[in-house]
Amino acid sequence: MLHLWGMEQDNEPIPEPSALRSVEISKDEIPTIIEVFMPPFREKQNSRFVKKTLSIPYWLNLEAEHKGINFSKLLQNAIKQELHLA
């Protein structure tokens, strides 16, 4: 599914499925039908998190920690605001 998701992200055409009878197999192989339902996978990919390293002045870190600021939430909100998504 990750490959299909990558193709979607790159706007590549998704190939049509092969007819099972058209797949060439050797006598010790068994053909298998695989059904892929992308919406749950897309949602999982869109909601995963990435770790970012950032630097702020020491005194600002102390003040923010003293006030109990959630750095991740604050950064997410600031980026959404900057991108006009909030």
Biopython code that builds the backbone (N, CA, C, O; Angstrom):
import numpy as np
from Bio.PDB.StructureBuilder import StructureBuilder

atoms = [
    (1, "MET", "N", (0.819, -1.194, 0.000)),
    (1, "MET", "CA", (0.000, 0.000, 0.000)),
    (1, "MET", "C", (0.860, 1.255, 0.000)),
    (1, "MET", "O", (0.474, 2.278, -0.565)),
    (2, "LEU", "N", (2.022, 1.178, 0.631)),
    (2, "LEU", "CA", (2.886, 2.353, 0.683)),
    (2, "LEU", "C", (3.299, 2.782, -0.725)),
    (2, "LEU", "O", (3.388, 3.975, -1.016)),
    (3, "HIS", "N", (3.551, 1.801, -1.595)),
    (3, "HIS", "CA", (3.931, 2.142, -2.965)),
    (3, "HIS", "C", (2.772, 2.836, -3.687)),
    (3, "HIS", "O", (2.983, 3.822, -4.392)),
    (4, "LEU", "N", (1.559, 2.327, -3.514)),
    (4, "LEU", "CA", (0.386, 2.966, -4.133)),
    (4, "LEU", "C", (0.195, 4.382, -3.597)),
    (4, "LEU", "O", (-0.113, 5.302, -4.355)),
    (5, "TRP", "N", (0.377, 4.553, -2.297)),
    (5, "TRP", "CA", (0.244, 5.875, -1.692)),
    (5, "TRP", "C", (1.282, 6.827, -2.282)),
    (5, "TRP", "O", (0.978, 7.982, -2.582)),
    (6, "GLY", "N", (2.513, 6.332, -2.446)),
    (6, "GLY", "CA", (3.565, 7.142, -3.051)),
    (6, "GLY", "C", (3.225, 7.535, -4.474)),
    (6, "GLY", "O", (3.483, 8.664, -4.893)),
    (7, "MET", "N", (2.644, 6.600, -5.219)),
    (7, "MET", "CA", (2.223, 6.910, -6.589)),
    (7, "MET", "C", (1.147, 7.993, -6.580)),
    (7, "MET", "O", (1.165, 8.897, -7.415)),
    (8, "GLU", "N", (0.217, 7.901, -5.645)),
    (8, "GLU", "CA", (-0.823, 8.935, -5.522)),
    (8, "GLU", "C", (-0.194, 10.296, -5.217)),
    (8, "GLU", "O", (-0.570, 11.304, -5.814)),
    (9, "GLN", "N", (0.755, 10.321, -4.295)),
    (9, "GLN", "CA", (1.400, 11.575, -3.914)),
    (9, "GLN", "C", (2.163, 12.195, -5.081)),
    (9, "GLN", "O", (2.260, 13.418, -5.186)),
    (10, "ASP", "N", (2.704, 11.347, -5.954)),
    (10, "ASP", "CA", (3.460, 11.817, -7.118)),
    (10, "ASP", "C", (2.577, 12.016, -8.347)),
    (10, "ASP", "O", (3.074, 12.293, -9.439)),
    (11, "ASN", "N", (1.264, 11.872, -8.160)),
    (11, "ASN", "CA", (0.292, 12.002, -9.261)),
    (11, "ASN", "C", (0.594, 11.061, -10.420)),
    (11, "ASN", "O", (0.382, 11.408, -11.582)),
    (12, "GLU", "N", (1.086, 9.876, -10.102)),
    (12, "GLU", "CA", (1.338, 8.862, -11.114)),
    (12, "GLU", "C", (0.055, 8.056, -11.326)),
    (12, "GLU", "O", (-0.695, 7.838, -10.375)),
    (13, "PRO", "N", (-0.204, 7.620, -12.535)),
    (13, "PRO", "CA", (-1.405, 6.799, -12.763)),
    (13, "PRO", "C", (-1.286, 5.448, -12.074)),
    (13, "PRO", "O", (-0.225, 4.823, -12.093)),
    (14, "ILE", "N", (-2.365, 5.008, -11.474)),
    (14, "ILE", "CA", (-2.399, 3.699, -10.822)),
    (14, "ILE", "C", (-2.773, 2.672, -11.898)),
    (14, "ILE", "O", (-3.809, 2.820, -12.548)),
    (15, "PRO", "N", (-1.956, 1.643, -12.096)),
    (15, "PRO", "CA", (-2.271, 0.665, -13.145)),
    (15, "PRO", "C", (-3.539, -0.114, -12.834)),
    (15, "PRO", "O", (-3.888, -0.336, -11.675)),
    (16, "GLU", "N", (-4.210, -0.517, -13.883)),
    (16, "GLU", "CA", (-5.405, -1.353, -13.732)),
    (16, "GLU", "C", (-4.977, -2.731, -13.232)),
    (16, "GLU", "O", (-3.879, -3.189, -13.549)),
    (17, "PRO", "N", (-5.833, -3.397, -12.453)),
    (17, "PRO", "CA", (-5.482, -4.739, -11.989)),
    (17, "PRO", "C", (-5.394, -5.719, -13.162)),
    (17, "PRO", "O", (-6.097, -5.583, -14.163)),
    (18, "SER", "N", (-4.529, -6.689, -13.011)),
    (18, "SER", "CA", (-4.392, -7.738, -14.031)),
    (18, "SER", "C", (-5.507, -8.757, -13.854)),
    (18, "SER", "O", (-5.934, -9.039, -12.735)),
    (19, "ALA", "N", (-5.968, -9.298, -14.957)),
    (19, "ALA", "CA", (-6.918, -10.402, -14.879)),
    (19, "ALA", "C", (-6.166, -11.614, -14.349)),
    (19, "ALA", "O", (-5.059, -11.910, -14.799)),
    (20, "LEU", "N", (-6.754, -12.300, -13.414)),
    (20, "LEU", "CA", (-6.080, -13.431, -12.776)),
    (20, "LEU", "C", (-5.636, -14.476, -13.804)),
    (20, "LEU", "O", (-4.572, -15.076, -13.652)),
    (21, "ARG", "N", (-6.424, -14.692, -14.828)),
    (21, "ARG", "CA", (-6.091, -15.694, -15.847)),
    (21, "ARG", "C", (-4.930, -15.251, -16.733)),
    (21, "ARG", "O", (-4.313, -16.078, -17.405)),
    (22, "SER", "N", (-4.628, -13.951, -16.739)),
    (22, "SER", "CA", (-3.546, -13.471, -17.595)),
    (22, "SER", "C", (-2.187, -13.482, -16.898)),
    (22, "SER", "O", (-1.166, -13.208, -17.528)),
    (23, "VAL", "N", (-2.169, -13.795, -15.615)),
    (23, "VAL", "CA", (-0.920, -13.817, -14.852)),
    (23, "VAL", "C", (-0.226, -15.154, -15.079)),
    (23, "VAL", "O", (-0.791, -16.218, -14.826)),
    (24, "GLU", "N", (1.008, -15.077, -15.560)),
    (24, "GLU", "CA", (1.770, -16.303, -15.792)),
    (24, "GLU", "C", (2.419, -16.756, -14.488)),
    (24, "GLU", "O", (3.094, -15.985, -13.806)),
    (25, "ILE", "N", (2.195, -18.029, -14.162)),
    (25, "ILE", "CA", (2.753, -18.587, -12.930)),
    (25, "ILE", "C", (3.376, -19.944, -13.243)),
    (25, "ILE", "O", (2.995, -20.615, -14.202)),
    (26, "SER", "N", (4.331, -20.326, -12.421)),
    (26, "SER", "CA", (4.889, -21.673, -12.558)),
    (26, "SER", "C", (4.022, -22.646, -11.770)),
    (26, "SER", "O", (3.157, -22.228, -11.001)),
    (27, "LYS", "N", (4.252, -23.938, -11.960)),
    (27, "LYS", "CA", (3.354, -24.915, -11.342)),
    (27, "LYS", "C", (3.444, -24.963, -9.820)),
    (27, "LYS", "O", (2.550, -25.514, -9.177)),
    (28, "ASP", "N", (4.503, -24.398, -9.220)),
    (28, "ASP", "CA", (4.607, -24.396, -7.756)),
    (28, "ASP", "C", (4.157, -23.068, -7.146)),
    (28, "ASP", "O", (4.377, -22.827, -5.959)),
    (29, "GLU", "N", (3.538, -22.221, -7.939)),
    (29, "GLU", "CA", (3.037, -20.928, -7.449)),
    (29, "GLU", "C", (1.516, -20.935, -7.423)),
    (29, "GLU", "O", (0.868, -21.654, -8.184)),
    (30, "ILE", "N", (0.965, -20.125, -6.539)),
    (30, "ILE", "CA", (-0.492, -20.001, -6.419)),
    (30, "ILE", "C", (-0.851, -18.528, -6.567)),
    (30, "ILE", "O", (-0.368, -17.697, -5.799)),
    (31, "PRO", "N", (-1.682, -18.198, -7.531)),
    (31, "PRO", "CA", (-2.085, -16.794, -7.682)),
    (31, "PRO", "C", (-3.008, -16.375, -6.542)),
    (31, "PRO", "O", (-3.811, -17.169, -6.052)),
    (32, "THR", "N", (-2.881, -15.141, -6.138)),
    (32, "THR", "CA", (-3.684, -14.614, -5.036)),
    (32, "THR", "C", (-4.266, -13.271, -5.425)),
    (32, "THR", "O", (-3.581, -12.432, -6.010)),
    (33, "ILE", "N", (-5.515, -13.076, -5.101)),
    (33, "ILE", "CA", (-6.160, -11.788, -5.330)),
    (33, "ILE", "C", (-5.918, -10.919, -4.097)),
    (33, "ILE", "O", (-6.142, -11.352, -2.967)),
    (34, "ILE", "N", (-5.465, -9.704, -4.325)),
    (34, "ILE", "CA", (-5.212, -8.776, -3.229)),
    (34, "ILE", "C", (-6.106, -7.564, -3.433)),
    (34, "ILE", "O", (-6.038, -6.892, -4.462)),
    (35, "GLU", "N", (-6.936, -7.296, -2.451)),
    (35, "GLU", "CA", (-7.819, -6.140, -2.501)),
    (35, "GLU", "C", (-7.209, -5.041, -1.632)),
    (35, "GLU", "O", (-6.820, -5.289, -0.491)),
    (36, "VAL", "N", (-7.130, -3.835, -2.173)),
    (36, "VAL", "CA", (-6.543, -2.718, -1.447)),
    (36, "VAL", "C", (-7.605, -1.637, -1.288)),
    (36, "VAL", "O", (-8.196, -1.182, -2.268)),
    (37, "PHE", "N", (-7.840, -1.231, -0.036)),
    (37, "PHE", "CA", (-8.774, -0.146, 0.270)),
    (37, "PHE", "C", (-7.948, 0.980, 0.878)),
    (37, "PHE", "O", (-7.526, 0.886, 2.030)),
    (38, "MET", "N", (-7.715, 2.042, 0.114)),
    (38, "MET", "CA", (-6.741, 3.061, 0.486)),
    (38, "MET", "C", (-7.184, 4.080, 1.545)),
    (38, "MET", "O", (-6.312, 4.577, 2.258)),
    (39, "PRO", "N", (-8.461, 4.428, 1.705)),
    (39, "PRO", "CA", (-8.795, 5.507, 2.658)),
    (39, "PRO", "C", (-8.218, 5.353, 4.060)),
    (39, "PRO", "O", (-7.664, 6.330, 4.565)),
    (40, "PRO", "N", (-8.302, 4.200, 4.730)),
    (40, "PRO", "CA", (-7.704, 4.123, 6.074)),
    (40, "PRO", "C", (-6.185, 4.298, 6.053)),
    (40, "PRO", "O", (-5.614, 4.895, 6.966)),
    (41, "PHE", "N", (-5.533, 3.777, 5.011)),
    (41, "PHE", "CA", (-4.086, 3.912, 4.906)),
    (41, "PHE", "C", (-3.700, 5.369, 4.680)),
    (41, "PHE", "O", (-2.742, 5.858, 5.279)),
    (42, "ARG", "N", (-4.446, 6.069, 3.812)),
    (42, "ARG", "CA", (-4.176, 7.501, 3.571)),
    (42, "ARG", "C", (-4.313, 8.285, 4.872)),
    (42, "ARG", "O", (-3.488, 9.148, 5.169)),
    (43, "GLU", "N", (-5.339, 7.989, 5.635)),
    (43, "GLU", "CA", (-5.560, 8.694, 6.902)),
    (43, "GLU", "C", (-4.406, 8.454, 7.861)),
    (43, "GLU", "O", (-3.953, 9.374, 8.541)),
    (44, "LYS", "N", (-3.932, 7.220, 7.913)),
    (44, "LYS", "CA", (-2.809, 6.903, 8.803)),
    (44, "LYS", "C", (-1.560, 7.672, 8.379)),
    (44, "LYS", "O", (-0.836, 8.194, 9.226)),
    (45, "GLN", "N", (-1.308, 7.743, 7.081)),
    (45, "GLN", "CA", (-0.139, 8.470, 6.590)),
    (45, "GLN", "C", (-0.252, 9.963, 6.871)),
    (45, "GLN", "O", (0.740, 10.614, 7.201)),
    (46, "ASN", "N", (-1.454, 10.503, 6.740)),
    (46, "ASN", "CA", (-1.647, 11.936, 6.959)),
    (46, "ASN", "C", (-1.592, 12.325, 8.431)),
    (46, "ASN", "O", (-1.368, 13.491, 8.758)),
    (47, "SER", "N", (-1.795, 11.358, 9.318)),
    (47, "SER", "CA", (-1.819, 11.692, 10.743)),
    (47, "SER", "C", (-0.545, 11.248, 11.466)),
    (47, "SER", "O", (-0.451, 11.392, 12.685)),
    (48, "ARG", "N", (0.419, 10.719, 10.746)),
    (48, "ARG", "CA", (1.660, 10.329, 11.412)),
    (48, "ARG", "C", (2.490, 11.573, 11.729)),
    (48, "ARG", "O", (2.304, 12.624, 11.115)),
    (49, "PHE", "N", (3.376, 11.452, 12.660)),
    (49, "PHE", "CA", (4.168, 12.591, 13.104)),
    (49, "PHE", "C", (5.626, 12.415, 12.711)),
    (49, "PHE", "O", (6.118, 11.294, 12.582)),
    (50, "VAL", "N", (6.300, 13.520, 12.525)),
    (50, "VAL", "CA", (7.736, 13.515, 12.277)),
    (50, "VAL", "C", (8.402, 14.337, 13.372)),
    (50, "VAL", "O", (7.836, 15.314, 13.862)),
    (51, "LYS", "N", (9.596, 13.933, 13.745)),
    (51, "LYS", "CA", (10.334, 14.634, 14.794)),
    (51, "LYS", "C", (11.156, 15.740, 14.155)),
    (51, "LYS", "O", (11.842, 15.508, 13.160)),
    (52, "LYS", "N", (11.094, 16.940, 14.718)),
    (52, "LYS", "CA", (11.858, 18.091, 14.249)),
    (52, "LYS", "C", (12.719, 18.586, 15.385)),
    (52, "LYS", "O", (12.293, 18.595, 16.540)),
    (53, "THR", "N", (13.926, 18.996, 15.060)),
    (53, "THR", "CA", (14.816, 19.588, 16.049)),
    (53, "THR", "C", (14.809, 21.089, 15.834)),
    (53, "THR", "O", (14.923, 21.562, 14.703)),
    (54, "LEU", "N", (14.678, 21.831, 16.908)),
    (54, "LEU", "CA", (14.690, 23.286, 16.804)),
    (54, "LEU", "C", (15.470, 23.877, 17.958)),
    (54, "LEU", "O", (15.732, 23.209, 18.958)),
    (55, "SER", "N", (15.834, 25.120, 17.808)),
    (55, "SER", "CA", (16.602, 25.806, 18.849)),
    (55, "SER", "C", (15.894, 27.092, 19.247)),
    (55, "SER", "O", (15.430, 27.850, 18.395)),
    (56, "ILE", "N", (15.817, 27.327, 20.553)),
    (56, "ILE", "CA", (15.283, 28.581, 21.082)),
    (56, "ILE", "C", (16.229, 29.045, 22.183)),
    (56, "ILE", "O", (16.988, 28.241, 22.722)),
    (57, "PRO", "N", (16.193, 30.317, 22.520)),
    (57, "PRO", "CA", (17.061, 30.799, 23.603)),
    (57, "PRO", "C", (16.739, 30.099, 24.928)),
    (57, "PRO", "O", (15.588, 29.760, 25.205)),
    (58, "TYR", "N", (17.759, 29.897, 25.717)),
    (58, "TYR", "CA", (17.634, 29.208, 27.000)),
    (58, "TYR", "C", (16.579, 29.863, 27.888)),
    (58, "TYR", "O", (15.724, 29.184, 28.457)),
    (59, "TRP", "N", (16.649, 31.191, 28.000)),
    (59, "TRP", "CA", (15.717, 31.899, 28.885)),
    (59, "TRP", "C", (14.270, 31.718, 28.417)),
    (59, "TRP", "O", (13.355, 31.633, 29.236)),
    (60, "LEU", "N", (14.066, 31.659, 27.087)),
    (60, "LEU", "CA", (12.721, 31.495, 26.555)),
    (60, "LEU", "C", (12.198, 30.085, 26.854)),
    (60, "LEU", "O", (11.019, 29.899, 27.157)),
    (61, "ASN", "N", (13.085, 29.110, 26.766)),
    (61, "ASN", "CA", (12.722, 27.744, 27.113)),
    (61, "ASN", "C", (12.290, 27.653, 28.575)),
    (61, "ASN", "O", (11.282, 27.021, 28.893)),
    (62, "LEU", "N", (13.066, 28.296, 29.473)),
    (62, "LEU", "CA", (12.718, 28.278, 30.896)),
    (62, "LEU", "C", (11.352, 28.889, 31.154)),
    (62, "LEU", "O", (10.545, 28.326, 31.894)),
    (63, "GLU", "N", (11.090, 30.037, 30.545)),
    (63, "GLU", "CA", (9.799, 30.704, 30.738)),
    (63, "GLU", "C", (8.649, 29.852, 30.202)),
    (63, "GLU", "O", (7.608, 29.728, 30.847)),
    (64, "ALA", "N", (8.842, 29.268, 29.023)),
    (64, "ALA", "CA", (7.787, 28.452, 28.420)),
    (64, "ALA", "C", (7.512, 27.203, 29.262)),
    (64, "ALA", "O", (6.355, 26.845, 29.483)),
    (65, "GLU", "N", (8.561, 26.549, 29.727)),
    (65, "GLU", "CA", (8.376, 25.372, 30.577)),
    (65, "GLU", "C", (7.699, 25.749, 31.887)),
    (65, "GLU", "O", (6.850, 25.011, 32.388)),
    (66, "HIS", "N", (8.075, 26.903, 32.443)),
    (66, "HIS", "CA", (7.458, 27.384, 33.680)),
    (66, "HIS", "C", (5.952, 27.588, 33.496)),
    (66, "HIS", "O", (5.167, 27.334, 34.410)),
    (67, "LYS", "N", (5.563, 28.045, 32.316)),
    (67, "LYS", "CA", (4.136, 28.282, 32.022)),
    (67, "LYS", "C", (3.432, 27.016, 31.533)),
    (67, "LYS", "O", (2.226, 27.034, 31.288)),
    (68, "GLY", "N", (4.187, 25.906, 31.388)),
    (68, "GLY", "CA", (3.580, 24.643, 30.970)),
    (68, "GLY", "C", (3.191, 24.614, 29.500)),
    (68, "GLY", "O", (2.230, 23.943, 29.125)),
    (69, "ILE", "N", (3.923, 25.330, 28.675)),
    (69, "ILE", "CA", (3.597, 25.390, 27.249)),
    (69, "ILE", "C", (3.958, 24.066, 26.579)),
    (69, "ILE", "O", (5.041, 23.523, 26.798)),
    (70, "ASN", "N", (3.045, 23.560, 25.767)),
    (70, "ASN", "CA", (3.275, 22.362, 24.969)),
    (70, "ASN", "C", (3.924, 22.808, 23.660)),
    (70, "ASN", "O", (3.252, 23.356, 22.787)),
    (71, "PHE", "N", (5.215, 22.577, 23.526)),
    (71, "PHE", "CA", (5.964, 23.063, 22.364)),
    (71, "PHE", "C", (5.435, 22.493, 21.053)),
    (71, "PHE", "O", (5.313, 23.223, 20.069)),
    (72, "SER", "N", (5.120, 21.203, 21.025)),
    (72, "SER", "CA", (4.630, 20.574, 19.796)),
    (72, "SER", "C", (3.310, 21.194, 19.353)),
    (72, "SER", "O", (3.129, 21.518, 18.179)),
    (73, "LYS", "N", (2.404, 21.355, 20.290)),
    (73, "LYS", "CA", (1.098, 21.928, 19.959)),
    (73, "LYS", "C", (1.254, 23.377, 19.486)),
    (73, "LYS", "O", (0.626, 23.789, 18.511)),
    (74, "LEU", "N", (2.091, 24.139, 20.180)),
    (74, "LEU", "CA", (2.314, 25.540, 19.820)),
    (74, "LEU", "C", (2.904, 25.654, 18.415)),
    (74, "LEU", "O", (2.475, 26.495, 17.626)),
    (75, "LEU", "N", (3.884, 24.812, 18.106)),
    (75, "LEU", "CA", (4.507, 24.845, 16.785)),
    (75, "LEU", "C", (3.514, 24.444, 15.705)),
    (75, "LEU", "O", (3.467, 25.074, 14.649)),
    (76, "GLN", "N", (2.722, 23.409, 15.949)),
    (76, "GLN", "CA", (1.712, 22.997, 14.975)),
    (76, "GLN", "C", (0.724, 24.127, 14.708)),
    (76, "GLN", "O", (0.404, 24.422, 13.556)),
    (77, "ASN", "N", (0.246, 24.753, 15.769)),
    (77, "ASN", "CA", (-0.714, 25.852, 15.612)),
    (77, "ASN", "C", (-0.100, 27.026, 14.856)),
    (77, "ASN", "O", (-0.757, 27.634, 14.011)),
    (78, "ALA", "N", (1.155, 27.347, 15.156)),
    (78, "ALA", "CA", (1.824, 28.470, 14.484)),
    (78, "ALA", "C", (2.020, 28.178, 12.993)),
    (78, "ALA", "O", (1.836, 29.062, 12.156)),
    (79, "ILE", "N", (2.391, 26.949, 12.668)),
    (79, "ILE", "CA", (2.588, 26.582, 11.255)),
    (79, "ILE", "C", (1.258, 26.612, 10.517)),
    (79, "ILE", "O", (1.186, 27.115, 9.396)),
    (80, "LYS", "N", (0.206, 26.082, 11.129)),
    (80, "LYS", "CA", (-1.129, 26.124, 10.504)),
    (80, "LYS", "C", (-1.550, 27.561, 10.253)),
    (80, "LYS", "O", (-2.083, 27.878, 9.189)),
    (81, "GLN", "N", (-1.314, 28.433, 11.230)),
    (81, "GLN", "CA", (-1.670, 29.849, 11.078)),
    (81, "GLN", "C", (-0.863, 30.492, 9.940)),
    (81, "GLN", "O", (-1.407, 31.234, 9.121)),
    (82, "GLU", "N", (0.413, 30.201, 9.905)),
    (82, "GLU", "CA", (1.283, 30.759, 8.851)),
    (82, "GLU", "C", (0.855, 30.298, 7.473)),
    (82, "GLU", "O", (0.955, 31.049, 6.503)),
    (83, "LEU", "N", (0.375, 29.057, 7.382)),
    (83, "LEU", "CA", (-0.067, 28.502, 6.103)),
    (83, "LEU", "C", (-1.544, 28.769, 5.820)),
    (83, "LEU", "O", (-2.087, 28.306, 4.817)),
    (84, "HIS", "N", (-2.186, 29.520, 6.714)),
    (84, "HIS", "CA", (-3.616, 29.853, 6.597)),
    (84, "HIS", "C", (-4.488, 28.589, 6.566)),
    (84, "HIS", "O", (-5.434, 28.490, 5.785)),
    (85, "LEU", "N", (-4.150, 27.640, 7.423)),
    (85, "LEU", "CA", (-4.901, 26.402, 7.524)),
    (85, "LEU", "C", (-5.777, 26.353, 8.786)),
    (85, "LEU", "O", (-6.593, 25.448, 8.953)),
    (86, "ALA", "N", (-5.594, 27.326, 9.651)),
    (86, "ALA", "CA", (-6.363, 27.336, 10.900)),
    (86, "ALA", "C", (-7.385, 28.443, 10.893)),
    (86, "ALA", "O", (-8.126, 28.606, 11.863)),
]
sb = StructureBuilder()
sb.init_structure("model")
sb.init_model(0)
sb.init_chain("A")
sb.init_seg("    ")
for serial, (resi, resn, name, xyz) in enumerate(atoms, 1):
    if name == "N":
        sb.init_residue(resn, " ", resi, " ")
    sb.init_atom(name, np.array(xyz, "f"), 0.0, 1.0, " ", f" {name:<3s}", serial, name[0])
structure = sb.get_structure()
